Each structure stands twice: as C-alpha cells, then as structure tokens.
Amino acid sequence: MHRDLLLNKITNILESTNDSFEAKLVSMCDDAKRIFITGAGRSKLVGNFLGMRLMHSGYQVFIQGEISTPSIREGDLLIVISGSGETTQLVSFTNKARSEGAKVVLISSKSSSTIGDLADGVIQIGSDDSFAATKGMPMGTMFELSTLIFLESIVSHLIHEKGIVEEEMRHRHANME
C-alpha cells in the first residue's frame, strides 16, 4: 500500500516536471569545463549519485565539501540541489560561484527562491503545489526521490544521445572498492 502511494506520488511529480529540463541540464553540463555539485542533507546524497554517474559518463566532476575539490572558476558549472532554494550555506556557495564567473543551475521544488534568483537556470521538479504534506512521506522525501529519478533520467538521456556504452562507464568506475 505505502509503496503504491510513494510510486504514484513520484509519478505525478515527474509528470508535472517540464520535459525540456533534461536537454537544458545536459547542455549546461556539456558547456562546462568542470562540474561542481552541492546540496545539504539528503539533497547532497542525491547530488553524490549524480556526480558519480556524470563522472562515469566522462565529465570532470567534483562534489563540494570533499577535501580534494578544487576552487571553482570561470567556465565551470555549479549544480545546486535544494528543495527550498533558501539553504544559507548553498546561497553562499552560489554567490561564490557567481563571483568567480561560474554558471549556476538550481534543481528545486520551488519556482522562485533566493538561489533561483542568483542562478543562470532553475530546474523545478514538479510544480509549486506538488509537495504538499503527505502522510508517511516526511521532510522532503518526495523532492529527494523525485529528483533522484529525474537525474537518473538525465544520465539515461546522456548516455543514449552520446552513444556512451556501459563498458566505457565501467572502465571509469572506481576499481579500489
């Protein structure tokens, strides 16, 4: 029962997400020298999933906060994942990226926010009314799961459009596990 509720809710959210966002995000990634990904809490974990898959797909990717992450520069892209678009630390990262000449894209549940106003693009998951409180799905669960699935569809789009074969991705996968 709960599984069906969850899957139906995610399906509804993704059906109300603009189809053009896949190509928009792929284009921004293709135009970037390097890609930096940030988020807070569970949104950061979703960003980690994306970072790994983008690296598997041949992009140079860094996760903000890792000790080996270099400084962001002009020509780079910062992908910010924030349901609210208001997380103080992520606003700060966005301002820093902008001051260095990097592009910023926000992935959010909100059509308007502080980070969104600073960003070069906003990818809204669902619509403004998609994330009303739902019993059994607390504290951003629906945003995080819907965003994860949306971003996995981006990777599917990427590897299909670019003809990246799984063997090539496996070759890039970590081999010291």
FIKOLZA-1660 file (N, C-alpha, C; in steps of 0.1 Angstrom, whole numbers, plus 5000, padded with zeros to 4 digits):
% residues 177
   i   px   py   pz ch aa at
   1 5008 4988 5000  A  M  N
   1 5000 5000 5000  A  M CA
   1 5009 5013 5000  A  M  C
   2 5018 5013 5009  A  H  N
   2 5027 5025 5010  A  H CA
   2 5036 5027 4998  A  H  C
   3 5040 5015 4993  A  R  N
   3 5048 5016 4981  A  R CA
   3 5041 5022 4969  A  R  C
   4 5028 5018 4968  A  D  N
   4 5020 5023 4957  A  D CA
   4 5018 5038 4959  A  D  C
   5 5015 5043 4971  A  L  N
   5 5013 5057 4974  A  L CA
   5 5026 5065 4970  A  L  C
   6 5037 5059 4974  A  L  N
   6 5050 5066 4970  A  L CA
   6 5052 5067 4955  A  L  C
   7 5050 5055 4948  A  L  N
   7 5053 5055 4934  A  L CA
   7 5043 5064 4927  A  L  C
   8 5030 5064 4931  A  N  N
   8 5020 5073 4924  A  N CA
   8 5024 5087 4926  A  N  C
   9 5028 5091 4938  A  K  N
   9 5032 5105 4941  A  K CA
   9 5044 5109 4932  A  K  C
  10 5054 5101 4932  A  I  N
  10 5066 5104 4924  A  I CA
  10 5062 5105 4909  A  I  C
  11 5054 5096 4904  A  T  N
  11 5049 5096 4890  A  T CA
  11 5042 5110 4887  A  T  C
  12 5033 5114 4896  A  N  N
  12 5026 5126 4894  A  N CA
  12 5036 5138 4894  A  N  C
  13 5046 5138 4903  A  I  N
  13 5055 5149 4904  A  I CA
  13 5063 5150 4891  A  I  C
  14 5068 5138 4886  A  L  N
  14 5076 5138 4874  A  L CA
  14 5068 5141 4862  A  L  C
  15 5055 5138 4861  A  E  N
  15 5047 5141 4850  A  E CA
  15 5045 5156 4849  A  E  C
  16 5046 5163 4861  A  S  N
  16 5044 5178 4861  A  S CA
  16 5057 5185 4860  A  S  C
  17 5068 5178 4857  A  T  N
  17 5081 5184 4855  A  T CA
  17 5083 5187 4840  A  T  C
  18 5087 5199 4837  A  N  N
  18 5089 5203 4823  A  N CA
  18 5099 5193 4816  A  N  C
  19 5094 5188 4805  A  D  N
  19 5102 5178 4797  A  D CA
  19 5115 5184 4791  A  D  C
  20 5115 5197 4789  A  S  N
  20 5127 5204 4783  A  S CA
  20 5139 5205 4792  A  S  C
  21 5136 5202 4805  A  F  N
  21 5147 5203 4815  A  F CA
  21 5158 5193 4813  A  F  C
  22 5155 5182 4808  A  E  N
  22 5166 5172 4805  A  E CA
  22 5176 5178 4796  A  E  C
  23 5172 5182 4784  A  A  N
  23 5181 5188 4774  A  A CA
  23 5188 5200 4780  A  A  C
  24 5181 5208 4788  A  K  N
  24 5187 5220 4793  A  K CA
  24 5199 5217 4802  A  K  C
  25 5197 5207 4811  A  L  N
  25 5208 5204 4820  A  L CA
  25 5219 5197 4813  A  L  C
  26 5216 5189 4803  A  V  N
  26 5227 5182 4795  A  V CA
  26 5235 5193 4788  A  V  C
  27 5228 5203 4782  A  S  N
  27 5235 5213 4775  A  S CA
  27 5244 5221 4785  A  S  C
  28 5239 5224 4797  A  M  N
  28 5248 5232 4806  A  M CA
  28 5260 5224 4810  A  M  C
  29 5258 5210 4812  A  C  N
  29 5269 5202 4815  A  C CA
  29 5279 5201 4804  A  C  C
  30 5274 5200 4792  A  D  N
  30 5283 5199 4780  A  D CA
  30 5291 5212 4778  A  D  C
  31 5285 5224 4782  A  D  N
  31 5292 5237 4780  A  D CA
  31 5302 5240 4791  A  D  C
  32 5302 5232 4802  A  A  N
  32 5311 5235 4813  A  A CA
  32 5324 5228 4812  A  A  C
  33 5335 5235 4817  A  K  N
  33 5348 5229 4817  A  K CA
  33 5348 5218 4828  A  K  C
  34 5342 5222 4840  A  R  N
  34 5341 5212 4851  A  R CA
  34 5328 5214 4857  A  R  C
  35 5323 5204 4864  A  I  N
  35 5310 5204 4871  A  I CA
  35 5312 5202 4886  A  I  C
  36 5306 5211 4893  A  F  N
  36 5306 5210 4908  A  F CA
  36 5292 5208 4912  A  F  C
  37 5290 5199 4922  A  I  N
  37 5277 5196 4927  A  I CA
  37 5276 5198 4942  A  I  C
  38 5265 5205 4946  A  T  N
  38 5264 5207 4961  A  T CA
  38 5249 5205 4965  A  T  C
  39 5247 5203 4977  A  G  N
  39 5234 5202 4983  A  G CA
  39 5236 5201 4998  A  G  C
  40 5225 5200 5006  A  A  N
  40 5226 5198 5020  A  A CA
  40 5218 5186 5024  A  A  C
  41 5222 5178 5034  A  G  N
  41 5215 5167 5039  A  G CA
  41 5212 5157 5028  A  G  C
  42 5200 5152 5027  A  R  N
  42 5197 5142 5017  A  R CA
  42 5198 5147 5003  A  R  C
  43 5196 5160 5000  A  S  N
  43 5198 5165 4987  A  S CA
  43 5213 5164 4983  A  S  C
  44 5222 5165 4992  A  K  N
  44 5236 5163 4989  A  K CA
  44 5238 5148 4985  A  K  C
  45 5232 5139 4992  A  L  N
  45 5233 5125 4988  A  L CA
  45 5228 5123 4974  A  L  C
  46 5217 5129 4970  A  V  N
  46 5212 5128 4956  A  V CA
  46 5223 5134 4947  A  V  C
  47 5229 5145 4951  A  G  N
  47 5240 5151 4943  A  G CA
  47 5251 5141 4941  A  G  C
  48 5254 5133 4951  A  N  N
  48 5265 5123 4950  A  N CA
  48 5262 5113 4940  A  N  C
  49 5249 5109 4939  A  F  N
  49 5245 5099 4929  A  F CA
  49 5248 5105 4915  A  F  C
  50 5243 5118 4913  A  L  N
  50 5245 5124 4900  A  L CA
  50 5260 5126 4897  A  L  C
  51 5268 5130 4907  A  G  N
  51 5282 5132 4904  A  G CA
  51 5289 5119 4899  A  G  C
  52 5286 5108 4906  A  M  N
  52 5292 5095 4902  A  M CA
  52 5288 5092 4887  A  M  C
  53 5275 5093 4884  A  R  N
  53 5271 5090 4870  A  R CA
  53 5276 5100 4860  A  R  C
  54 5277 5112 4863  A  L  N
  54 5284 5122 4853  A  L CA
  54 5298 5118 4851  A  L  C
  55 5305 5114 4862  A  M  N
  55 5319 5110 4861  A  M CA
  55 5320 5098 4852  A  M  C
  56 5311 5088 4854  A  H  N
  56 5311 5076 4846  A  H CA
  56 5308 5080 4831  A  H  C
  57 5301 5091 4829  A  S  N
  57 5298 5095 4815  A  S CA
  57 5309 5103 4809  A  S  C
  58 5320 5106 4816  A  G  N
  58 5331 5112 4810  A  G CA
  58 5333 5127 4814  A  G  C
  59 5325 5132 4823  A  Y  N
  59 5326 5146 4827  A  Y CA
  59 5336 5147 4839  A  Y  C
  60 5342 5158 4840  A  Q  N
  60 5351 5161 4852  A  Q CA
  60 5342 5167 4862  A  Q  C
  61 5340 5160 4873  A  V  N
  61 5330 5163 4883  A  V CA
  61 5336 5164 4897  A  V  C
  62 5332 5173 4905  A  F  N
  62 5336 5175 4919  A  F CA
  62 5324 5177 4928  A  F  C
  63 5325 5170 4940  A  I  N
  63 5314 5172 4950  A  I CA
  63 5319 5182 4960  A  I  C
  64 5311 5193 4961  A  Q  N
  64 5315 5204 4971  A  Q CA
  64 5317 5198 4985  A  Q  C
  65 5327 5202 4991  A  G  N
  65 5329 5197 5005  A  G CA
  65 5339 5186 5007  A  G  C
  66 5342 5179 4995  A  E  N
  66 5353 5169 4996  A  E CA
  66 5366 5175 4997  A  E  C
  67 5376 5169 5004  A  I  N
  67 5389 5176 5006  A  I CA
  67 5397 5178 4994  A  I  C
  68 5394 5170 4983  A  S  N
  68 5402 5172 4971  A  S CA
  68 5395 5181 4960  A  S  C
  69 5383 5187 4964  A  T  N
  69 5376 5195 4955  A  T CA
  69 5384 5209 4953  A  T  C
  70 5387 5212 4940  A  P  N
  70 5394 5224 4937  A  P CA
  70 5385 5236 4938  A  P  C
  71 5391 5248 4936  A  S  N
  71 5383 5260 4936  A  S CA
  71 5375 5261 4922  A  S  C
  72 5364 5267 4923  A  I  N
  72 5355 5268 4912  A  I CA
  72 5360 5281 4904  A  I  C
  73 5359 5280 4891  A  R  N
  73 5364 5291 4882  A  R CA
  73 5354 5294 4871  A  R  C
  74 5358 5305 4864  A  E  N
  74 5350 5308 4852  A  E CA
  74 5350 5296 4842  A  E  C
  75 5338 5294 4836  A  G  N
  75 5337 5282 4827  A  G CA
  75 5332 5270 4834  A  G  C
  76 5332 5270 4847  A  D  N
  76 5327 5258 4854  A  D CA
  76 5312 5260 4856  A  D  C
  77 5305 5249 4861  A  L  N
  77 5291 5248 4864  A  L CA
  77 5289 5243 4878  A  L  C
  78 5281 5250 4886  A  L  N
  78 5277 5246 4899  A  L CA
  78 5263 5241 4898  A  L  C
  79 5260 5229 4901  A  I  N
  79 5247 5223 4902  A  I CA
  79 5243 5223 4917  A  I  C
  80 5233 5231 4921  A  V  N
  80 5228 5232 4934  A  V CA
  80 5215 5224 4935  A  V  C
  81 5214 5215 4945  A  I  N
  81 5202 5207 4947  A  I CA
  81 5197 5212 4960  A  I  C
  82 5185 5219 4960  A  S  N
  82 5179 5224 4972  A  S CA
  82 5164 5225 4970  A  S  C
  83 5157 5217 4978  A  G  N
  83 5142 5218 4977  A  G CA
  83 5137 5232 4979  A  G  C
  84 5142 5239 4989  A  S  N
  84 5137 5252 4992  A  S CA
  84 5143 5263 4983  A  S  C
  85 5156 5261 4979  A  G  N
  85 5163 5272 4973  A  G CA
  85 5168 5283 4982  A  G  C
  86 5167 5280 4995  A  E  N
  86 5170 5290 5005  A  E CA
  86 5181 5286 5015  A  E  C
  87 5186 5274 5014  A  T  N
  87 5196 5270 5024  A  T CA
  87 5208 5279 5025  A  T  C
  88 5210 5285 5036  A  T  N
  88 5220 5295 5038  A  T CA
  88 5234 5292 5032  A  T  C
  89 5239 5280 5035  A  Q  N
  89 5252 5276 5031  A  Q CA
  89 5252 5275 5015  A  Q  C
  90 5242 5271 5010  A  L  N
  90 5241 5269 4995  A  L CA
  90 5239 5283 4988  A  L  C
  91 5233 5292 4995  A  V  N
  91 5232 5306 4989  A  V CA
  91 5247 5311 4989  A  V  C
  92 5254 5309 4999  A  S  N
  92 5268 5313 5000  A  S CA
  92 5277 5307 4989  A  S  C
  93 5275 5294 4987  A  F  N
  93 5282 5287 4976  A  F CA
  93 5278 5293 4962  A  F  C
  94 5266 5296 4961  A  T  N
  94 5261 5302 4948  A  T CA
  94 5267 5315 4946  A  T  C
  95 5267 5324 4956  A  N  N
  95 5273 5337 4955  A  N CA
  95 5288 5336 4951  A  N  C
  96 5295 5327 4957  A  K  N
  96 5309 5325 4954  A  K CA
  96 5311 5320 4940  A  K  C
  97 5304 5311 4936  A  A  N
  97 5305 5306 4922  A  A CA
  97 5302 5317 4912  A  A  C
  98 5292 5325 4914  A  R  N
  98 5289 5336 4905  A  R CA
  98 5300 5346 4905  A  R  C
  99 5306 5349 4917  A  S  N
  99 5317 5359 4918  A  S CA
  99 5330 5354 4910  A  S  C
 100 5331 5341 4909  A  E  N
 100 5342 5335 4901  A  E CA
 100 5339 5334 4886  A  E  C
 101 5327 5337 4882  A  G  N
 101 5324 5336 4868  A  G CA
 101 5318 5322 4864  A  G  C
 102 5315 5314 4874  A  A  N
 102 5309 5301 4871  A  A CA
 102 5294 5302 4868  A  A  C
 103 5289 5293 4860  A  K  N
 103 5274 5292 4858  A  K CA
 103 5268 5284 4870  A  K  C
 104 5256 5287 4873  A  V  N
 104 5249 5280 4884  A  V CA
 104 5235 5276 4879  A  V  C
 105 5232 5263 4882  A  V  N
 105 5218 5258 4879  A  V CA
 105 5213 5253 4892  A  V  C
 106 5201 5257 4896  A  L  N
 106 5194 5252 4908  A  L CA
 106 5184 5241 4904  A  L  C
 107 5184 5230 4911  A  I  N
 107 5174 5220 4910  A  I CA
 107 5166 5221 4923  A  I  C
 108 5153 5224 4922  A  S  N
 108 5145 5228 4933  A  S CA
 108 5130 5224 4932  A  S  C
 109 5123 5224 4943  A  S  N
 109 5109 5222 4942  A  S CA
 109 5101 5235 4941  A  S  C
 110 5109 5246 4941  A  K  N
 110 5103 5260 4941  A  K CA
 110 5106 5267 4928  A  K  C
 111 5096 5274 4923  A  S  N
 111 5098 5281 4910  A  S CA
 111 5106 5295 4913  A  S  C
 112 5105 5299 4925  A  S  N
 112 5112 5312 4929  A  S CA
 112 5119 5310 4943  A  S  C
 113 5131 5315 4944  A  S  N
 113 5139 5314 4956  A  S CA
 113 5151 5323 4955  A  S  C
 114 5158 5324 4966  A  T  N
 114 5170 5332 4967  A  T CA
 114 5180 5326 4957  A  T  C
 115 5183 5313 4958  A  I  N
 115 5193 5307 4949  A  I CA
 115 5188 5308 4935  A  I  C
 116 5175 5306 4933  A  G  N
 116 5170 5306 4919  A  G CA
 116 5172 5320 4913  A  G  C
 117 5170 5331 4921  A  D  N
 117 5172 5344 4916  A  D CA
 117 5186 5347 4912  A  D  C
 118 5196 5340 4918  A  L  N
 118 5210 5342 4915  A  L CA
 118 5215 5332 4904  A  L  C
 119 5207 5322 4901  A  A  N
 119 5212 5311 4892  A  A CA
 119 5210 5315 4877  A  A  C
 120 5217 5309 4869  A  D  N
 120 5216 5310 4854  A  D CA
 120 5204 5302 4849  A  D  C
 121 5200 5292 4857  A  G  N
 121 5188 5284 4853  A  G CA
 121 5183 5277 4865  A  G  C
 122 5170 5275 4865  A  V  N
 122 5163 5268 4875  A  V CA
 122 5155 5256 4869  A  V  C
 123 5158 5244 4875  A  I  N
 123 5150 5232 4870  A  I CA
 123 5141 5229 4882  A  I  C
 124 5128 5232 4880  A  Q  N
 124 5118 5229 4890  A  Q CA
 124 5113 5215 4888  A  Q  C
 125 5115 5207 4899  A  I  N
 125 5110 5194 4899  A  I CA
 125 5095 5195 4904  A  I  C
 126 5086 5190 4896  A  G  N
 126 5072 5191 4899  A  G CA
 126 5067 5205 4897  A  G  C
 127 5056 5209 4904  A  S  N
 127 5051 5222 4903  A  S CA
 127 5050 5228 4917  A  S  C
 128 5046 5240 4918  A  D  N
 128 5046 5247 4931  A  D CA
 128 5037 5240 4941  A  D  C
 129 5027 5232 4936  A  D  N
 129 5018 5225 4946  A  D CA
 129 5020 5210 4946  A  D  C
 130 5031 5206 4941  A  S  N
 130 5034 5191 4941  A  S CA
 130 5038 5185 4954  A  S  C
 131 5043 5194 4963  A  F  N
 131 5049 5189 4975  A  F CA
 131 5042 5192 4988  A  F  C
 132 5029 5193 4987  A  A  N
 132 5020 5194 4999  A  A CA
 132 5023 5183 5008  A  A  C
 133 5022 5185 5021  A  A  N
 133 5025 5175 5031  A  A CA
 133 5017 5162 5028  A  A  C
 134 5023 5151 5028  A  T  N
 134 5017 5138 5026  A  T CA
 134 5021 5129 5037  A  T  C
 135 5011 5123 5044  A  K  N
 135 5013 5114 5055  A  K CA
 135 5022 5103 5051  A  K  C
 136 5032 5100 5059  A  G  N
 136 5041 5089 5056  A  G CA
 136 5053 5093 5047  A  G  C
 137 5053 5105 5042  A  M  N
 137 5064 5110 5033  A  M CA
 137 5069 5123 5039  A  M  C
 138 5077 5122 5050  A  P  N
 138 5081 5134 5057  A  P CA
 138 5093 5141 5051  A  P  C
 139 5094 5154 5055  A  M  N
 139 5106 5162 5054  A  M CA
 139 5114 5161 5041  A  M  C
 140 5107 5163 5030  A  G  N
 140 5114 5164 5017  A  G CA
 140 5116 5151 5010  A  G  C
 141 5110 5140 5015  A  T  N
 141 5112 5127 5009  A  T CA
 141 5108 5127 4994  A  T  C
 142 5097 5133 4991  A  M  N
 142 5092 5133 4977  A  M CA
 142 5101 5141 4968  A  M  C
 143 5106 5153 4973  A  F  N
 143 5115 5160 4965  A  F CA
 143 5128 5152 4962  A  F  C
 144 5134 5146 4972  A  E  N
 144 5146 5139 4970  A  E CA
 144 5145 5127 4961  A  E  C
 145 5134 5119 4963  A  L  N
 145 5132 5107 4955  A  L CA
 145 5129 5111 4940  A  L  C
 146 5120 5121 4939  A  S  N
 146 5117 5126 4925  A  S CA
 146 5129 5131 4918  A  S  C
 147 5137 5139 4925  A  T  N
 147 5149 5145 4920  A  T CA
 147 5159 5134 4916  A  T  C
 148 5161 5124 4924  A  L  N
 148 5169 5113 4921  A  L CA
 148 5165 5106 4908  A  L  C
 149 5152 5103 4907  A  I  N
 149 5148 5096 4895  A  I CA
 149 5149 5106 4882  A  I  C
 150 5146 5119 4884  A  F  N
 150 5147 5128 4873  A  F CA
 150 5162 5128 4869  A  F  C
 151 5171 5129 4878  A  L  N
 151 5186 5130 4875  A  L CA
 151 5191 5117 4868  A  L  C
 152 5185 5105 4872  A  E  N
 152 5189 5093 4866  A  E CA
 152 5184 5093 4851  A  E  C
 153 5172 5099 4849  A  S  N
 153 5167 5100 4835  A  S CA
 153 5176 5109 4827  A  S  C
 154 5183 5119 4833  A  I  N
 154 5193 5128 4827  A  I CA
 154 5204 5119 4822  A  I  C
 155 5209 5111 4831  A  V  N
 155 5220 5102 4827  A  V CA
 155 5216 5093 4816  A  V  C
 156 5204 5087 4817  A  S  N
 156 5199 5079 4806  A  S CA
 156 5199 5087 4793  A  S  C
 157 5194 5099 4793  A  H  N
 157 5194 5108 4781  A  H CA
 157 5208 5110 4776  A  H  C
 158 5217 5113 4785  A  L  N
 158 5231 5115 4782  A  L CA
 158 5238 5103 4774  A  L  C
 159 5237 5092 4781  A  I  N
 159 5244 5080 4775  A  I CA
 159 5237 5075 4762  A  I  C
 160 5224 5078 4761  A  H  N
 160 5217 5074 4749  A  H CA
 160 5221 5084 4737  A  H  C
 161 5220 5097 4740  A  E  N
 161 5223 5107 4730  A  E CA
 161 5238 5107 4726  A  E  C
 162 5247 5104 4735  A  K  N
 162 5261 5104 4732  A  K CA
 162 5267 5091 4728  A  K  C
 163 5258 5080 4729  A  G  N
 163 5263 5067 4725  A  G CA
 163 5273 5061 4734  A  G  C
 164 5272 5065 4747  A  I  N
 164 5282 5060 4757  A  I CA
 164 5278 5046 4761  A  I  C
 165 5286 5036 4759  A  V  N
 165 5283 5023 4762  A  V CA
 165 5287 5019 4777  A  V  C
 166 5280 5010 4782  A  E  N
 166 5282 5006 4796  A  E CA
 166 5296 5002 4799  A  E  C
 167 5303 4996 4790  A  E  N
 167 5316 4991 4792  A  E CA
 167 5326 5003 4794  A  E  C
 168 5323 5014 4787  A  E  N
 168 5331 5026 4789  A  E CA
 168 5328 5032 4802  A  E  C
 169 5316 5032 4807  A  M  N
 169 5313 5037 4820  A  M CA
 169 5319 5028 4831  A  M  C
 170 5319 5015 4829  A  R  N
 170 5325 5006 4839  A  R CA
 170 5340 5009 4840  A  R  C
 171 5346 5012 4828  A  H  N
 171 5361 5015 4828  A  H CA
 171 5364 5027 4837  A  H  C
 172 5355 5036 4838  A  R  N
 172 5357 5048 4846  A  R CA
 172 5354 5046 4861  A  R  C
 173 5346 5035 4864  A  H  N
 173 5341 5033 4877  A  H CA
 173 5353 5030 4886  A  H  C
 174 5352 5033 4899  A  A  N
 174 5363 5031 4909  A  A CA
 174 5367 5016 4909  A  A  C
 175 5380 5014 4909  A  N  N
 175 5385 5000 4909  A  N CA
 175 5392 4997 4922  A  N  C
 176 5391 5005 4932  A  M  N
 176 5397 5002 4945  A  M CA
 176 5386 5002 4956  A  M  C
 177 5376 4993 4954  A  E  N
 177 5365 4992 4963  A  E CA
 177 5367 4981 4973  A  E  C
% end
